[in-house]
Structures are given as C-alpha cells and as structure tokens.
C-alpha cells in the first residue's frame, strides 16, 4: 500500500511547476541567479520570462519547496513572490 501511494505521489508531482513574480529583468540578472538554481540537482529546469511585465520565474521540480526557491532567489539579491 505504501509503495502504491509513493508511486501515485511521484506521478502526481512529476510535472510540478512553480511560478513566481520576480524583479529578474535581464540576461545579467538571470546569470546572477543561475548558480543558485543550477546548483540544486532536484530542480529539473527553470526559466525567467523577462518579456513579461511581472518577470515570471517558472521552476520545474518534484522535490524543492516554494519557500526554498524563494530563499535562493533572495540570496542572489532579487525580489520574489509566489503566484
């Protein structure tokens, strides 16, 4: 029973995408944040839509929490809030 719940949980969160409003607004800003987000193996991919007025950061992960991502971006020197 536990294995089945674990399998279900894994499938449910496999395509989990977290979205945030940030002030990451250019290639230089993205380069500053890159080591913080790329340094976490559990983050499968991430991107910042700098063309969007809200500078939306999308993070694909199964494990990393919204809070942890927010802390990483803040450590890089940027503002971030969950959507």
Secondary structure as GFF3:
##gff-version 3
##sequence-region A 1 83
A	DSSP	alpha_helix	2	13	.	.	.	ID=ss1
A	DSSP	beta_strand	17	22	.	.	.	ID=ss2
A	DSSP	alpha_helix	27	38	.	.	.	ID=ss3
A	DSSP	beta_strand	43	49	.	.	.	ID=ss4
A	DSSP	beta_strand	56	61	.	.	.	ID=ss5
A	DSSP	alpha_helix	66	75	.	.	.	ID=ss6
A	DSSP	beta_strand	80	82	.	.	.	ID=ss7
###
